[in-house]
Amino acid sequence: MEGTIAMGIQLGQIAPDFEQDSTEGRIRFHEWLGNSWGILFSHPKDYTPVCTTELAEQARLKPEWEKRNVKVIAVSVDPASSHKGWEKDIEETQGQKLNFPVLADVDHKISDLYGMIHPLADPTVTVRTVFVIDPAKKVRMMMAYPPSAGRNYREILRAVDSLQLTDRMKVSTPVNWHPGDEVVISPSLTDAEAKTRFPQGWRTLKPYLRMVKLTKEAAE
């Protein structure tokens, strides 16, 4: 099913560690992440059109990633020398220089660890997978797109915002949520507990569905 990943990695597990070459030298993944959130994403192949637009957009969003304490890192099965040459094309055609490492997974070490090669889609390249990893190194979100469909990085940003907000507060984010929209108060909170946390009040649609507009201070 598009948008899901049928493989061994599951939400909440520790993201597999690895050591691999990249455009910025040898990288030990967990050590490289440090105390940051991380986005590990694969692209099928260097010198391909959709990937050229995607990597440029990922680089263009650097201020947004930094605001959220997120490090991004790409991976494909091409060697680092190929990545380096392709970077020039990306900058020339997209007007954006890359500012994050691209892993050279020639031996498929990372691709196999993370299930990035889907044989029924294409046994020779990685599909467009995305893993969002928190500072505890836990996998918090996974997405998969076919090679033909470019990702929506605004959606990935939105998902990171949701994860970070719901980690801080006893809330969930409803359908089509964006920062500043109402959120859902956790059903585990009683009304008395919710009153302490949300003195501004809320809308009760059902006992299990209480919508609250967060204060600016709480949302940040």
Secondary structure as GFF3:
##gff-version 3
##sequence-region A 1 220
A	DSSP	beta_strand	19	20	.	.	.	ID=ss1
A	DSSP	beta_strand	27	28	.	.	.	ID=ss2
A	DSSP	alpha_helix	29	33	.	.	.	ID=ss3
A	DSSP	beta_strand	37	42	.	.	.	ID=ss4
A	DSSP	alpha_helix	49	60	.	.	.	ID=ss5
A	DSSP	alpha_helix	62	67	.	.	.	ID=ss6
A	DSSP	beta_strand	70	76	.	.	.	ID=ss7
A	DSSP	alpha_helix	80	94	.	.	.	ID=ss8
A	DSSP	beta_strand	102	104	.	.	.	ID=ss9
A	DSSP	alpha_helix	109	113	.	.	.	ID=ss10
A	DSSP	beta_strand	128	133	.	.	.	ID=ss11
A	DSSP	beta_strand	139	145	.	.	.	ID=ss12
A	DSSP	alpha_helix	153	168	.	.	.	ID=ss13
A	DSSP	beta_strand	171	172	.	.	.	ID=ss14
A	DSSP	beta_strand	183	185	.	.	.	ID=ss15
A	DSSP	alpha_helix	191	197	.	.	.	ID=ss16
A	DSSP	beta_strand	203	206	.	.	.	ID=ss17
A	DSSP	beta_strand	209	212	.	.	.	ID=ss18
A	DSSP	alpha_helix	216	219	.	.	.	ID=ss19
###
